[in-house]
Amino acid sequence: MSMTRSKPENEIYRYRVDGLTVVVTRKKIKHGYIRIDSKTLDVLVSTPVKTDREDVEFLVRSRANWIKQKQAAAVEYEKRNNKTFEDGESHRVWGTDVAIINRIGVGRRQIVLTQEHLAIITPHEISLAQKQKLLGDWYANQVRIVGTEMIDQWAPVLQVTPGRLFVQKMKSKWGSCNVQTANIRINSELAKFPKAALEHVMVHELVHLLEPSHSNRFYSLMDQFLPNWRELKSLLI
Ligand SMILES: [Zn+2]
């Protein structure tokens, strides 16, 4: 016989706070947290059971700037990702808008970046999902190529020995570093931003091989090796 444990129901409330829609979920947790729904831009607040409306309003108001930033980033994210792939539609490559053109050509499916265009060349018509996949793989490959060059350039400067480089599309992180394996994971979306933004993320992850945590030492190493890192970080919205 299986045992079933009855799960306490979470209580969900919706408030309006300073023009924001706030969806509060009260549940059995110790510390509250706040995040943004990337589609609706609602403010999602999870709180311990004994939290009243005033506490929620205080939390939302105290994080107003953070909320604005996250909402702006979510809007940008949607803009970058909801594309129709019609001829002339602009797509961002290394911080510059480039127009798509669709071409039928012999051989395998490929994407070719020229001075004026980002050409999608396929032997026959392909679906939107297939185009998204093709371009996604192309972006990842761009990041792999440029990222590898950056690692070759920076590893001797920092005197670190990085492991493997993995590039994949990630929704909430630009990069990460596993200090045990020294492997580095980089978000393929960085191919849409200026190369300097990728360089900032790459140096950040490589510096983790010298200092695993975001300690004062970590940031003084960043200041030492990449003095304008804050400026480069701000390219990432
Ligand atoms: Zn970090």
Residues whose N, C-alpha, C, O or C-beta is under 5 A from the ligand:
A	BS01	ZN	none
